[in-house]
Amino acid sequence: RLLRAARIAQSTIFDCGADVSFLKEAVTCLRPDRVLEDDIGRCIASESEIKDDASPLLKNIRRKIAAAHNRIKNRLNEYVRNDTKHLQDALVTVREGRFVLPVKSENRSAIPGLVHDTSGSGATVYVEPFPIVELNNALRVLQAEEREEIERILAALSQRVGEQADRLVLCQEQCVMIDIIFAKMAYSVSISGIR
């Protein structure tokens, strides 16, 4: 956001007439890095989300994760369709990051698998059927690969930002100064002030 604001402020002020020579002088030192701005915009969706297009590897991993989710859900939905009498609810849920089925406690042995949790009332156990264990394991491996790639992407961007830290601090200071000037101007206009 800082890089974009500096770039827009600089180009807008440069396009003004000669009567804003002080502002033009103030933004001359901004030197916004459009390549870094574009790369951050291409990679970062929000404070907590990295875009799929941040790297070809990340895009490929996320495609595999989506396919793994679908395989697991399809297999578990077969249980839901074919064995509703043993299930507490006809749905697939997640416990401890693994896809499981909510099985009635008294029917626990009807669906062989790993128990990951029990409901507060004890009426439901959350079972990961044995045929699903390997699919869930494969999904966890993909999720670990995704985390590693995200960390690599963020580290590379952070290094580039760090290399320009002094310039970015100056850029921020100049943007603050420009913001203050425009706030004073807006206030002056609002009170019909004169020099």
C-alpha positions as CSV (number, residue, x, y, z in Angstrom):
1,R,0.0,0.0,0.0
2,L,2.9,2.4,0.8
3,L,4.5,1.7,-2.6
4,R,1.2,2.2,-4.4
5,A,0.4,5.4,-2.5
6,A,3.9,6.9,-3.1
7,R,3.7,6.1,-6.9
8,I,0.2,7.6,-7.2
9,A,1.2,10.7,-5.2
10,Q,4.3,11.2,-7.2
11,S,2.7,10.8,-10.6
12,T,-0.3,13.0,-9.7
13,I,1.8,15.8,-8.3
14,F,4.2,15.7,-11.2
15,D,1.2,16.1,-13.6
16,C,0.3,19.4,-11.8
17,G,1.3,22.8,-12.9
18,A,4.4,24.9,-11.8
19,D,2.5,26.4,-8.9
20,V,3.1,23.2,-6.8
21,S,6.9,23.2,-7.2
22,F,7.3,22.7,-3.4
23,L,5.2,19.5,-3.6
24,K,7.1,18.3,-6.7
25,E,10.3,18.8,-4.9
26,A,8.9,16.8,-1.9
27,V,8.0,13.8,-4.0
28,T,11.1,13.7,-6.2
29,C,12.9,11.6,-3.6
30,L,10.1,9.0,-3.4
31,R,11.4,6.6,-6.0
32,P,8.7,4.0,-5.7
33,D,9.7,0.5,-6.8
34,R,6.9,-0.6,-9.2
35,V,8.4,-4.1,-9.7
36,L,8.3,-4.8,-5.9
37,E,4.8,-3.3,-5.6
38,D,3.6,-5.6,-8.5
39,D,5.3,-8.6,-7.0
40,I,3.7,-8.1,-3.6
41,G,0.3,-7.5,-5.2
42,R,0.7,-10.6,-7.2
43,C,1.5,-12.7,-4.2
44,I,-0.4,-11.2,-1.2
45,A,-4.2,-11.3,-1.2
46,S,-4.7,-10.0,2.4
47,E,-3.0,-9.9,5.8
48,S,-3.6,-13.7,6.1
49,E,-3.8,-15.1,2.6
50,I,-1.2,-15.8,-0.1
51,K,-2.6,-15.9,-3.7
52,D,-2.4,-19.2,-5.7
53,D,-0.4,-17.3,-8.4
54,A,2.4,-16.4,-5.9
55,S,4.4,-19.2,-7.5
56,P,3.8,-22.0,-9.9
57,L,4.7,-24.5,-7.2
58,L,2.1,-23.1,-4.8
59,K,-0.6,-23.2,-7.5
60,N,0.2,-26.8,-8.2
61,I,0.2,-27.8,-4.5
62,R,-3.1,-26.1,-3.9
63,R,-4.6,-27.8,-7.0
64,K,-3.4,-31.2,-5.5
65,I,-4.9,-30.2,-2.1
66,A,-8.3,-29.5,-3.6
67,A,-8.2,-32.8,-5.5
68,A,-7.2,-34.6,-2.2
69,H,-10.1,-32.9,-0.4
70,N,-12.5,-34.1,-3.1
71,R,-11.2,-37.7,-3.0
72,I,-11.6,-37.8,0.8
73,K,-15.0,-36.2,0.9
74,N,-16.3,-38.5,-1.9
75,R,-15.1,-41.6,-0.1
76,L,-16.6,-40.4,3.2
77,N,-19.8,-39.5,1.5
78,E,-20.1,-43.1,0.4
79,Y,-20.2,-44.0,4.1
80,V,-22.8,-41.4,4.7
81,R,-25.0,-42.7,1.8
82,N,-24.5,-46.4,2.6
83,D,-24.4,-46.5,6.4
84,T,-26.7,-43.9,7.9
85,K,-27.9,-46.1,10.7
86,H,-24.5,-46.1,12.4
87,L,-23.9,-42.3,12.0
88,Q,-25.1,-39.7,14.4
89,D,-25.4,-37.2,11.6
90,A,-25.3,-37.6,7.8
91,L,-22.3,-35.4,7.3
92,V,-18.5,-35.3,7.0
93,T,-16.6,-33.2,9.6
94,V,-13.0,-32.4,10.6
95,R,-11.3,-33.2,13.9
96,E,-7.6,-32.5,14.6
97,G,-7.2,-31.5,10.9
98,R,-8.5,-34.9,9.7
99,F,-11.8,-35.7,7.9
100,V,-13.9,-38.0,10.1
101,L,-17.4,-39.3,10.5
102,P,-19.7,-38.7,13.5
103,V,-20.5,-42.3,14.7
104,K,-23.0,-43.1,17.4
105,S,-21.0,-44.4,20.4
106,E,-22.9,-47.6,20.6
107,N,-22.1,-48.3,16.9
108,R,-18.3,-47.5,17.3
109,S,-17.2,-51.0,16.2
110,A,-19.4,-50.9,13.1
111,I,-17.0,-48.5,11.3
112,P,-13.4,-49.6,11.9
113,G,-11.0,-46.7,12.2
114,L,-9.2,-44.3,14.4
115,V,-11.2,-42.3,17.0
116,H,-10.1,-38.7,17.0
117,D,-12.6,-37.1,19.4
118,T,-15.8,-37.7,21.4
119,S,-18.7,-35.3,21.8
120,G,-19.3,-33.6,25.1
121,S,-22.3,-35.8,25.8
122,G,-20.4,-38.9,24.9
123,A,-23.1,-39.9,22.4
124,T,-20.8,-39.4,19.4
125,V,-17.3,-40.5,18.5
126,Y,-15.5,-39.0,15.5
127,V,-14.0,-41.9,13.5
128,E,-11.5,-41.8,10.7
129,P,-12.2,-45.0,8.8
130,F,-9.1,-47.0,8.1
131,P,-9.5,-46.7,4.3
132,I,-9.4,-42.9,4.7
133,V,-6.3,-42.8,6.9
134,E,-3.8,-42.9,4.0
135,L,-5.8,-40.3,2.1
136,N,-5.7,-38.0,5.1
137,N,-2.0,-38.6,5.5
138,A,-1.4,-37.6,1.9
139,L,-3.4,-34.4,2.4
140,R,-1.3,-33.5,5.5
141,V,1.9,-33.9,3.5
142,L,0.5,-31.6,0.8
143,Q,-0.5,-29.0,3.5
144,A,3.0,-29.1,4.9
145,E,4.4,-28.5,1.4
146,E,2.0,-25.6,1.0
147,R,3.2,-24.1,4.3
148,E,6.9,-24.5,3.3
149,E,6.3,-22.8,-0.1
150,I,4.4,-19.9,1.6
151,E,7.2,-19.4,4.0
152,R,9.7,-19.4,1.1
153,I,7.6,-16.8,-0.8
154,L,7.3,-14.6,2.2
155,A,11.0,-14.8,3.1
156,A,11.9,-13.8,-0.5
157,L,9.6,-10.8,-0.4
158,S,10.7,-9.9,3.1
159,Q,14.3,-9.9,2.0
160,R,13.6,-7.6,-0.9
161,V,11.7,-5.2,1.3
162,G,14.5,-5.4,3.9
163,E,17.0,-4.4,1.2
164,Q,15.0,-1.3,0.6
165,A,14.2,-0.5,4.2
166,D,15.9,2.9,4.4
167,R,14.3,4.0,1.2
168,L,10.9,2.8,2.3
169,V,11.1,4.6,5.6
170,L,11.9,7.8,3.8
171,C,9.1,7.1,1.4
172,Q,6.7,6.7,4.3
173,E,7.9,9.9,5.9
174,Q,7.4,11.8,2.7
175,C,3.9,10.4,2.2
176,V,3.0,11.4,5.8
177,M,4.3,14.9,5.1
178,I,2.2,15.1,1.9
179,D,-0.9,13.8,3.8
180,I,-0.4,16.6,6.4
181,I,-0.1,19.2,3.7
182,F,-3.3,18.1,2.1
183,A,-5.1,17.9,5.5
184,K,-4.0,21.5,6.2
185,M,-5.2,22.5,2.7
186,A,-8.6,20.8,3.3
187,Y,-9.0,22.5,6.6
188,S,-8.0,25.9,5.2
189,V,-10.6,25.5,2.4
190,S,-13.3,24.4,5.0
191,I,-12.8,27.6,7.0
192,S,-12.4,29.8,4.0
193,G,-8.9,30.6,5.3
194,I,-6.5,33.1,3.7
195,R,-2.8,33.1,3.7
